[in-house]
Amino acid sequence: MTLKERIAARRVPMSHVPDPPGFSFMEPTLTHFTNPDTFRAAIKEQSAATAMVDADLLEGVDIDGTVILHGKGKTEWRLSQASFGDLCHFAGVPVSFVKRLAKHEETLALEVVEAAVGHYFHKDSRKCFVIDTRTGRVDGIVGKETYSPISNIDVLDTALAASAGLKMSNGWLDGPNMRVTATMFDAPVEPVKGDIVHTGMALQNSVNGDCSVHVADYVERLVCINGMVARDGVHQERIAHRGDVHFNTQRAIVHAVRRADLIIPAMEAAARHLLLEPEVDAIRKWLQDSKNGGSSSLDVKVVKSAMREALNEGKPEGEISLWNFVNGITEAAHDTDVLARRVELEAMGYKALVRFGVKLELAA
């Protein structure tokens, strides 16, 4: 009986069969840094511990993500969720299907992965494991001839060397994924008197091929470390990990430094823009829309925060500015420990600034 026939023949009612746990992978822990020296030391240690290892002998994986090599058996390496996704991509098997199958038929799921690896994984080009040698965690699987990585430490050092006034404000490490925000501490701006903000850039990178280098314009409020990141076409750049990625990253960072002050007029205009009732309704409808990354709970949270800030500024009750709403959105980013969601909320703040305020223009 073929593997396909065996899968089709499994018709046991799942409600009568206790579910085994399925796949279990080694996951990194998100760590937040505010001390630049500590962050740089962690990034430097990560860079020294990252190894690219040929995946030519890959045969399959165990249910806990342990890598199995042809002729060598089980290794001390374990896949992460991300690298298992890479494996399924290269092997041509849907990730969601094989995970669901493993919930009920672990052995069969492993056979599916092994068969897919044998038939397709090694077919087109050679692959490499990206391994954190400190833990044995496989953070990614990449094409050996096409992947040209830049390390997180190189991205960080390139950014901080771009301007003497640029200083790191926050950093995050989530396994191979890095995010760092850097601002011009020597050039504060006050959209509202007493509300000090610094302009700069937000950078993201991943050493496992998961994402390109991402450089975006960024604003951070001193009062509560709220960030706002600009992610439209003219205020961000993405550099794929191929070709001269180091040069292209340097160029993108220099462009970001030159753009640093272009967001200031929009912030100042938003602080002066007192919203009429129809405008408040429009913003709230936009905040509630899941297509924008919103929800009803986010709307409630933002409104409370915006109203509180407006009262603290001495505005009459019911009077609220677009800047208050923008800050309410970015403040919500503090309530999540998922890095991607934090970036999404910071980007929503910028989108609200542009959508309901003044469109930013690049200098010629």
DAKA-V857124 format. One record per backbone hydrogen bond with DSSP energy under -1.0 kcal/mol. CO is the residue of the C=O (numbers start at 1). NH is the residue of the N-H. E is the energy in kcal/mol with one decimal. If there is no record, write none. Layout:
co=<CO CO>
nh=<NH NH>
e=<E E>
//
This chain:
co=<2 3 4 5 7 9 13 14 31 33 35 36 37 38 39 40 41 42 43 44 45 49 51 53 55 57 60 62 63 65 66 67 68 68 69 69 73 77 78 79 80 81 82 83 84 85 86 87 88 94 95 96 97 98 101 101 103 105 106 107 108 109 110 111 112 113 114 115 116 116 120 126 127 128 129 130 130 131 132 132 136 137 138 140 142 143 151 152 153 154 155 156 157 159 163 165 167 170 171 172 173 174 176 177 178 179 180 181 181 182 183 183 184 189 192 194 196 197 198 199 200 201 202 203 204 205 213 214 215 216 217 218 219 220 221 226 228 235 237 239 240 241 243 244 245 246 247 248 249 250 251 252 253 254 255 259 261 263 264 265 266 267 268 269 270 272 273 276 277 278 279 280 281 282 283 284 287 289 289 290 295 296 297 298 299 300 301 302 303 304 305 306 307 308 309 310 311 316 320 321 322 323 324 325 326 327 328 330 331 332 333 338 339 340 341 342 343 344 345 346 347 348 349 350 351 352>
nh=<6 7 8 9 10 11 16 17 173 171 39 40 41 42 43 44 45 46 47 48 49 133 131 129 58 70 68 65 24 79 62 75 59 60 72 73 69 67 138 26 84 85 86 87 88 89 90 91 93 98 99 100 101 102 104 105 20 109 110 111 112 113 114 115 116 117 118 119 120 121 123 144 55 142 53 139 140 51 135 136 78 132 80 130 128 147 155 156 157 158 159 160 161 162 166 185 183 181 33 179 31 177 207 174 205 172 203 169 170 201 167 185 187 197 195 196 222 189 220 184 218 182 216 180 214 178 239 204 237 202 230 200 228 198 225 221 219 217 215 213 242 148 245 248 249 250 251 252 253 254 255 256 257 258 259 262 264 267 268 269 270 271 272 273 323 274 322 280 281 282 283 284 285 286 287 288 295 292 294 293 299 300 301 302 303 304 305 306 307 308 309 310 311 312 313 315 314 319 275 325 326 327 328 329 330 331 332 333 334 335 336 342 343 344 345 346 347 348 349 350 351 352 353 354 355 356>
e=<-2.1 -2.1 -2.1 -1.8 -1.0 -1.4 -1.6 -1.4 -2.3 -2.4 -2.4 -2.6 -2.2 -2.0 -2.5 -2.7 -2.2 -2.1 -2.4 -2.0 -1.4 -2.7 -3.0 -3.7 -1.6 -3.6 -2.8 -2.0 -2.2 -2.3 -2.2 -2.3 -2.9 -1.7 -1.5 -2.2 -2.6 -2.4 -3.4 -2.3 -2.2 -1.9 -1.8 -2.5 -2.5 -2.2 -2.6 -2.1 -2.1 -2.0 -2.1 -2.2 -2.5 -1.8 -1.3 -3.6 -1.0 -2.5 -2.3 -1.9 -2.3 -2.3 -2.6 -2.7 -2.5 -2.7 -2.4 -1.9 -2.7 -1.0 -1.4 -2.5 -2.5 -2.3 -2.4 -2.5 -1.2 -2.6 -1.2 -2.5 -2.2 -2.8 -1.4 -3.0 -2.6 -2.1 -1.8 -2.4 -2.6 -2.2 -2.1 -2.3 -1.3 -1.3 -1.2 -1.2 -2.6 -2.7 -3.5 -2.2 -2.7 -1.7 -1.5 -2.9 -2.1 -3.1 -3.0 -3.1 -1.2 -2.8 -2.7 -1.3 -1.5 -3.0 -3.0 -1.1 -3.0 -2.6 -2.6 -3.2 -1.8 -2.7 -2.3 -2.4 -2.7 -3.1 -2.6 -2.1 -2.5 -2.8 -2.8 -2.4 -2.5 -2.6 -1.2 -2.6 -2.2 -2.4 -2.7 -2.5 -2.3 -2.8 -1.8 -2.2 -2.0 -2.2 -2.4 -2.0 -2.2 -2.2 -2.2 -2.0 -2.1 -2.0 -1.5 -2.2 -1.3 -1.7 -2.5 -2.4 -2.2 -2.0 -1.2 -1.1 -1.6 -1.2 -2.1 -2.2 -2.4 -2.0 -2.5 -2.6 -2.3 -2.0 -2.4 -1.6 -1.5 -1.5 -2.2 -1.5 -2.1 -2.1 -2.2 -2.8 -2.5 -2.1 -2.0 -3.0 -2.6 -2.2 -2.3 -2.3 -2.1 -2.1 -1.6 -2.1 -1.5 -2.2 -2.7 -1.5 -2.6 -2.4 -1.7 -2.0 -2.2 -2.1 -1.0 -1.1 -1.8 -1.5 -1.2 -2.1 -2.2 -2.0 -2.3 -2.3 -2.3 -1.8 -1.7 -1.3 -2.5 -2.5 -1.8 -2.1 -3.3 -2.3>
//
